[in-house]
């Protein structure tokens, strides 16, 4: 499954967004421009569609409608998330508009589903008008109501998000089980690995072999990475580093660097699953030489499955990959009232620079740089 178009109205700091999406999408913008908020629109639909989710929970987990609605919303204040999807050879479109009622509960104002040009669902319908309580739920989340578009709902529930926090892997006691199956911050990452090792051993071993080969290139002196259980049954990583004393180089996840853990999480997430993958700044803690090869590595790993990857980045090195097209890069540019989103191929200055042979990172990052960064030195008052 992949998203082919995104339309947002009054979603967080976006008053209006309408962009086409490719199999790879690179989000580029200054701090607090809304890169995470844009990715969260896809997570929001996933949270509604997945079995342990639902509309009310998805909104509540984000602080309610008032936290989701743009502060600059005008007369029409409903929040709209509208996506076009390709899934198993079918073209789909799902549109959800919602508001809050007098007691601040989220209410569906509009819900529509198309398969191709056929409108399969159009709410509110007669039943909704007779019983307004029905509008507290979407049909997307209800197995009794989504039979005609259940394949699309399953596709939305396959969306994965990753922004791994190494300290949560080192100290899983900090992890609070809020996410069934996959914690996006890595609190249950070792349990995910252990579950795959137990339930899909051959697949697990094949993936770990590929990950070992990649890590040995990126991490000096690393010879082997294993997953083992301690005497209590808790899973742990065991990494062997080259050392003149035999067996002296073994380390656990508590001793692995942030970069090693982040790269491991990234490699595993790319191989695990087939739904759209959302990544936040995958370059964090990694050497620039490694970062330069991330797009090609992700592309090679997902070529067969055609898995869509949407990622945010500040790194010119990551954007230096010559295979990245201007239609794959979205620029987020804050204005006085919101953030506008524009495809890099629609920016004349970017097109001119690329035509002159300027690398993608050097062409697009200045377009979204904060004005007057040199003022940091003056205003900090050294």
LOLOKOL-231060 format. One record per residue (C-alpha): x, y, z; residue in one letter. Coordinates in steps of 0.2 Angstrom, whole numbers, padded with zeros to 4 digits, always signed. Layout:
N
XYZA
...
***
This chain:
382
+0000+0000+0000X
+0006+0018-0003X
-0001+0035-0001X
-0002+0045-0018X
-0009+0061-0012X
-0012+0070+0004X
-0025+0084+0008X
-0026+0093+0025X
-0036+0107+0031X
-0034+0115+0049X
-0023+0100+0054X
-0011+0106+0068X
+0000+0120+0060X
-0007+0118+0042X
-0022+0127+0037X
-0021+0119+0020X
-0010+0106+0012X
-0012+0097-0005X
+0003+0087-0012X
+0006+0072-0022X
+0017+0058-0014X
+0030+0047-0022X
+0036+0030-0016X
+0050+0040-0007X
+0046+0056+0002X
+0058+0068+0010X
+0052+0081+0021X
+0063+0096+0023X
+0060+0111+0034X
+0066+0122+0049X
+0064+0117+0067X
+0045+0118+0072X
+0039+0119+0054X
+0028+0104+0056X
+0037+0089+0049X
+0032+0078+0063X
+0014+0085+0062X
+0013+0081+0044X
+0019+0063+0047X
+0007+0062+0061X
-0008+0063+0049X
-0004+0046+0042X
-0001+0039+0060X
-0018+0046+0065X
-0027+0036+0051X
-0017+0021+0056X
-0022+0023+0074X
-0041+0024+0069X
-0040+0009+0058X
-0029-0003+0069X
-0039-0016+0080X
-0034-0008+0097X
-0037+0010+0091X
-0052+0020+0085X
-0057+0038+0082X
-0060+0043+0100X
-0044+0036+0106X
-0034+0043+0091X
-0040+0060+0095X
-0039+0059+0114X
-0021+0053+0112X
-0017+0069+0103X
-0025+0080+0117X
-0042+0082+0109X
-0049+0092+0094X
-0043+0108+0101X
-0025+0103+0100X
-0027+0096+0083X
-0036+0110+0075X
-0025+0124+0068X
-0024+0140+0078X
-0027+0149+0062X
-0043+0140+0057X
-0056+0152+0050X
-0074+0151+0048X
-0074+0133+0043X
-0066+0125+0058X
-0067+0107+0054X
-0051+0097+0054X
-0049+0087+0037X
-0038+0072+0033X
-0040+0066+0015X
-0029+0054+0007X
-0028+0045-0010X
-0021+0027-0009X
-0015+0013-0020X
-0018-0004-0012X
-0017-0021-0021X
-0020-0014-0038X
-0035-0003-0032X
-0036+0016-0031X
-0044+0022-0015X
-0048+0038-0007X
-0053+0041+0011X
-0059+0058+0018X
-0062+0062+0036X
-0068+0079+0043X
-0072+0081+0061X
-0076+0094+0074X
-0080+0094+0093X
-0097+0094+0101X
-0102+0105+0116X
-0094+0094+0128X
-0078+0094+0118X
-0080+0076+0111X
-0074+0073+0093X
-0088+0071+0081X
-0087+0065+0063X
-0094+0079+0052X
-0090+0070+0035X
-0083+0053+0031X
-0081+0047+0013X
-0073+0032+0004X
-0071+0030-0015X
-0064+0015-0024X
-0059+0022-0041X
-0073+0034-0046X
-0086+0024-0036X
-0092+0032-0020X
-0094+0018-0007X
-0098+0028+0009X
-0105+0045+0012X
-0108+0051+0029X
-0118+0058+0038X
-0132+0046+0031X
-0150+0044+0036X
-0145+0032+0050X
-0133+0045+0057X
-0146+0059+0056X
-0158+0048+0066X
-0145+0044+0079X
-0132+0057+0081X
-0122+0046+0093X
-0116+0036+0078X
-0105+0050+0073X
-0094+0047+0088X
-0086+0033+0078X
-0080+0031+0060X
-0085+0017+0049X
-0066+0014+0045X
-0064+0006+0063X
-0080-0004+0063X
-0079-0022+0055X
-0098-0022+0054X
-0098-0006+0043X
-0082-0007+0033X
-0084-0023+0023X
-0084-0014+0006X
-0068-0006+0010X
-0060-0017+0023X
-0044-0020+0012X
-0041-0002+0013X
-0043-0001+0031X
-0031-0015+0033X
-0019-0006+0022X
-0020+0010+0034X
-0017-0001+0049X
-0001-0007+0042X
+0007+0010+0043X
+0023+0010+0054X
+0032+0025+0063X
+0049+0025+0070X
+0059+0038+0080X
+0069+0026+0091X
+0076+0033+0108X
+0091+0022+0112X
+0089+0025+0131X
+0073+0016+0130X
+0082+0000+0123X
+0095+0001+0136X
+0083+0003+0150X
+0066-0005+0145X
+0059-0002+0163X
+0056+0016+0157X
+0044+0009+0144X
+0025+0011+0147X
+0015-0002+0137X
+0004+0011+0127X
+0007+0004+0110X
+0000-0013+0106X
+0014-0022+0096X
+0026-0008+0091X
+0031+0006+0102X
+0038+0020+0089X
+0051+0025+0101X
+0059+0008+0104X
+0053+0004+0121X
+0048-0014+0116X
+0061-0015+0102X
+0070-0030+0110X
+0053-0039+0113X
+0049-0036+0094X
+0065-0045+0089X
+0062-0059+0101X
+0044-0061+0095X
+0051-0062+0077X
+0064-0074+0082X
+0051-0086+0091X
+0037-0085+0078X
+0047-0083+0061X
+0064-0090+0065X
+0070-0092+0047X
+0065-0074+0042X
+0072-0067+0058X
+0089-0076+0054X
+0089-0070+0036X
+0086-0052+0042X
+0099-0053+0056X
+0112-0059+0043X
+0109-0044+0032X
+0109-0032+0047X
+0125-0040+0053X
+0133-0037+0036X
+0128-0019+0036X
+0133-0015+0053X
+0150-0022+0051X
+0153-0009+0037X
+0146+0005+0048X
+0153+0001+0065X
+0171-0001+0067X
+0177-0018+0073X
+0160-0025+0075X
+0161-0044+0071X
+0144-0051+0076X
+0127-0046+0083X
+0115-0058+0092X
+0099-0058+0101X
+0100-0069+0117X
+0089-0072+0132X
+0095-0070+0150X
+0090-0082+0164X
+0074-0073+0167X
+0069-0075+0149X
+0072-0056+0145X
+0079-0053+0127X
+0096-0044+0126X
+0108-0039+0112X
+0125-0046+0112X
+0138-0038+0101X
+0156-0045+0098X
+0169-0032+0094X
+0187-0037+0089X
+0199-0037+0103X
+0216-0045+0106X
+0209-0055+0121X
+0197-0069+0116X
+0179-0066+0121X
+0183-0049+0129X
+0174-0039+0116X
+0156-0044+0120X
+0144-0030+0124X
+0126-0029+0128X
+0113-0016+0122X
+0118-0006+0138X
+0135-0003+0131X
+0131+0000+0113X
+0132+0018+0106X
+0117+0028+0101X
+0122+0027+0083X
+0123+0008+0083X
+0106+0006+0091X
+0098+0019+0079X
+0105+0011+0064X
+0100-0007+0070X
+0082+0000+0073X
+0082+0008+0056X
+0088-0008+0047X
+0076-0019+0056X
+0061-0007+0053X
+0065-0006+0034X
+0065-0025+0033X
+0050-0028+0045X
+0033-0025+0037X
+0026-0019+0020X
+0015-0004+0024X
+0021+0014+0023X
+0036+0018+0034X
+0037+0034+0043X
+0055+0039+0049X
+0060+0055+0059X
+0078+0061+0056X
+0086+0044+0053X
+0103+0053+0051X
+0103+0056+0070X
+0119+0049+0079X
+0126+0042+0062X
+0142+0047+0053X
+0140+0058+0038X
+0148+0044+0027X
+0134+0032+0032X
+0120+0045+0031X
+0125+0048+0012X
+0120+0030+0008X
+0104+0029+0018X
+0092+0033+0003X
+0101+0020-0008X
+0101+0007+0006X
+0082+0010+0010X
+0078+0010-0009X
+0087-0007-0011X
+0079-0015+0004X
+0062-0009-0002X
+0063-0012-0021X
+0055-0029-0021X
+0041-0024-0010X
+0039-0006-0017X
+0037-0001+0001X
+0034+0018+0003X
+0045+0027+0015X
+0042+0045+0021X
+0055+0053+0031X
+0060+0070+0038X
+0078+0076+0038X
+0089+0091+0041X
+0104+0082+0033X
+0112+0088+0017X
+0122+0072+0017X
+0106+0062+0016X
+0099+0072+0002X
+0116+0071-0008X
+0110+0054-0016X
+0109+0058-0034X
+0094+0046-0036X
+0083+0058-0026X
+0071+0068-0038X
+0064+0085-0035X
+0046+0078-0035X
+0051+0067-0020X
+0056+0082-0009X
+0043+0092+0001X
+0048+0109+0007X
+0039+0115+0023X
+0040+0134+0024X
+0033+0143+0039X
+0022+0159+0035X
+0015+0172+0047X
+0000+0161+0050X
+0004+0143+0046X
+0016+0132+0036X
+0015+0129+0018X
+0020+0113+0009X
+0027+0113-0008X
+0035+0100-0019X
+0053+0105-0023X
+0050+0102-0042X
+0038+0117-0041X
+0051+0129-0034X
+0059+0138-0048X
+0075+0142-0039X
+0077+0124-0034X
+0074+0119-0052X
+0088+0131-0058X
+0101+0125-0045X
+0098+0107-0049X
+0099+0111-0068X
+0116+0118-0064X
+0122+0102-0056X
+0120+0108-0038X
+0116+0093-0026X
+0099+0091-0019X
+0103+0096-0001X
+0112+0112-0006X
+0098+0116-0017X
+0083+0114-0005X
+0090+0117+0013X
+0093+0135+0010X
+0075+0137+0004X
+0069+0132+0022X
+0083+0139+0032X
+0078+0151+0046X
+0082+0169+0042X
+0097+0177+0050X
+0105+0162+0060X
+0120+0172+0063X
+0110+0182+0075X
+0111+0167+0087X
+0129+0173+0092X
+0123+0191+0095X
+0108+0187+0105X
+0115+0173+0115X
+0126+0187+0123X
+0143+0178+0123X
***
